[in-house]
Structures are given as C-alpha cells and as structure tokens.
Amino acid sequence: MCLALLVFSVLLSCKKETKQIEDNKESVVKDTTAFKMYNMAPMASLMEEMYAQGAFLKAEIEQGKKELGTLPDKHRDILTAKMTDPSDRDMFFTEQAEQYLKLEQILYQDNEDDKVQQFNDMINSCLTCHQKKCGGPIPRIKKLLIQ
C-alpha cells in the first residue's frame, strides 16, 4: 500500500512539473511577441555616424595628424534627413547645419592651420544647435572636444 502511494505521488508531481513548464513557455511566447524593435530616425542614425567620425578625427588630431582624408559626402544628408520630430527642422536648424558643414570642410581641406582649433570649432557648432534643439547628447558631444 505504501509503495502504491509513493508511486502515485511521484506520478502526480511529474505531471505538475510538465504543466508548469508549459505555462512558462506560454508566458515567454506572450512576452516576446509584444517586443518591438526601436528604429532610429534617419537623422538620429546620421548623427550617430557623425559622432563616430568625430571620435575618429579626435584621435587622429591628438596624434598630430594634419591630413584627415576626404570629407564624408553622407554628412550633407544633415540638410535633408528625416528627423525624429519634423518640427525641429526650421531656419535655425538649417543655418546651424550649414555652418557645421562649412566648418567640417575647413577641417578636412586646410592642412596648414591649427587642427585642434578647427576641430573644436566644428564640435562647438554641434553644441550650439543641440543646446537649442535636442539637449540629450550634449554631455557625449562635449567629450569630443580636445583640451
């Protein structure tokens, strides 16, 4: 009799475990189907690329390099890329974007003058715009400045 009771309780406990595993599978499936991938706006993606290029340029300039290669054509997309908030594209933004592009062109083309000053001028133009438009990345952008 004890043996039958023991076998019955073992079988009963195994069945509960199976149900619990099935419940867990169901909850995992429900959780993952609700997940949505964040898609960056083209402008945000472009600015991430520009930040990475800025970090690369900073390292090159700190090593004393004067020849920085060619100006990335893609940076001109700053004038047209779709923004997260389309209302941010106004006259101020356009003027700042054009100023940034001019300063970036000077940095790449002028090999005679002070690269540190040229680079910092370019980064400061980023900060000027971000102080008015989108302050979130300011601490990160400030780290690009060469001391």
C-alpha positions in Angstrom: 0.0 0.0 0.0 2.8 2.4 0.9 4.5 1.6 -2.4 1.4 2.4 -4.4 1.0 5.7 -2.5 4.7 6.5 -3.3 4.3 5.7 -7.0 1.1 7.8 -7.2 2.7 10.8 -5.6 5.7 10.6 -7.9 3.5 10.5 -10.9 1.4 13.4 -9.6 4.5 15.5 -9.0 5.8 14.8 -12.5 2.5 15.9 -14.1 2.6 19.3 -12.2 6.1 19.9 -13.4 5.0 19.4 -17.0 2.2 21.9 -16.6 4.5 24.4 -15.0 6.9 24.2 -17.9 4.0 24.6 -20.4 2.8 27.7 -18.5 6.4 29.1 -18.7 6.6 28.5 -22.4 3.3 30.3 -22.9 4.4 33.3 -20.9 7.7 33.6 -22.8 5.9 33.5 -26.1 3.5 36.2 -25.0 6.3 38.4 -23.8 8.4 38.2 -27.0 5.5 38.8 -29.3 4.9 42.2 -27.6 8.5 43.3 -28.1 9.0 46.0 -30.7 12.4 46.9 -32.1 13.4 50.6 -31.8 14.1 52.2 -35.2 16.1 55.3 -35.2 15.1 58.2 -37.4 17.5 58.7 -40.3 18.7 62.0 -38.7 19.5 60.2 -35.4 21.3 57.5 -37.3 23.3 60.0 -39.3 24.3 61.9 -36.1 25.5 58.6 -34.6 27.7 58.1 -37.6 28.9 61.7 -37.4 29.7 61.2 -33.7 31.7 58.1 -34.5 33.6 60.0 -37.2 34.2 62.8 -34.7 35.7 60.4 -32.2 38.0 59.0 -35.0 39.0 62.5 -36.0 39.8 63.5 -32.4 42.1 60.5 -32.1 43.9 61.4 -35.4 44.3 65.0 -34.4 45.6 64.2 -30.9 48.2 62.1 -32.7 49.3 65.2 -34.6 47.9 64.2 -38.0 47.1 67.1 -40.4 45.8 65.1 -43.3 42.4 63.6 -42.4 41.3 62.1 -45.6 38.2 63.1 -47.5 35.1 64.8 -46.2 32.3 62.2 -45.9 29.6 63.0 -48.5 27.0 61.4 -46.4 27.3 64.3 -43.9 25.5 66.6 -46.4 22.4 64.5 -45.6 22.1 66.6 -42.4 20.2 69.1 -44.6 17.5 66.6 -45.7 17.4 63.5 -43.4 14.1 62.8 -41.8 14.1 63.9 -38.2 12.5 62.2 -35.1 10.5 65.4 -34.6 9.9 67.1 -38.0 9.1 70.4 -36.3 12.8 70.6 -35.3 13.7 71.4 -38.9 13.4 75.2 -39.0 15.6 78.1 -40.1 17.8 77.9 -37.0 18.5 74.2 -37.6 19.2 74.7 -41.3 21.6 77.6 -40.6 23.4 75.5 -37.9 23.7 72.5 -40.2 25.1 74.7 -43.0 27.6 76.2 -40.5 28.6 72.7 -39.4 29.2 71.6 -42.9 31.4 74.7 -43.6 33.5 74.1 -40.5 33.8 70.4 -41.4 35.0 71.3 -44.9 37.7 73.6 -43.4 38.8 70.9 -41.1 39.3 68.4 -44.0 40.8 70.9 -46.5 43.0 73.2 -44.6 46.2 71.4 -43.6 48.1 74.5 -42.6 46.2 75.9 -39.6 45.6 74.6 -36.1 43.6 71.3 -36.4 42.7 71.3 -32.7 41.0 74.7 -33.1 39.3 73.7 -36.3 38.0 70.5 -34.8 36.8 72.2 -31.6 35.0 74.9 -33.7 33.2 72.1 -35.6 32.2 70.4 -32.3 31.1 73.7 -30.8 28.8 74.2 -33.7 27.2 70.9 -32.8 26.8 72.0 -29.2 25.2 75.4 -30.3 22.5 73.6 -32.1 21.9 70.9 -29.5 21.6 73.5 -26.8 18.5 74.8 -28.5 17.1 71.7 -30.3 17.9 68.4 -28.5 19.9 68.6 -25.3 20.2 64.9 -24.6 23.5 64.2 -26.4 25.3 67.3 -25.1 27.4 65.5 -22.4 28.5 63.0 -25.0 29.3 65.7 -27.6 31.4 67.7 -25.0 33.6 64.6 -24.6 34.7 65.1 -28.2 36.3 68.5 -27.5 40.1 68.4 -27.5 41.5 70.0 -24.3 
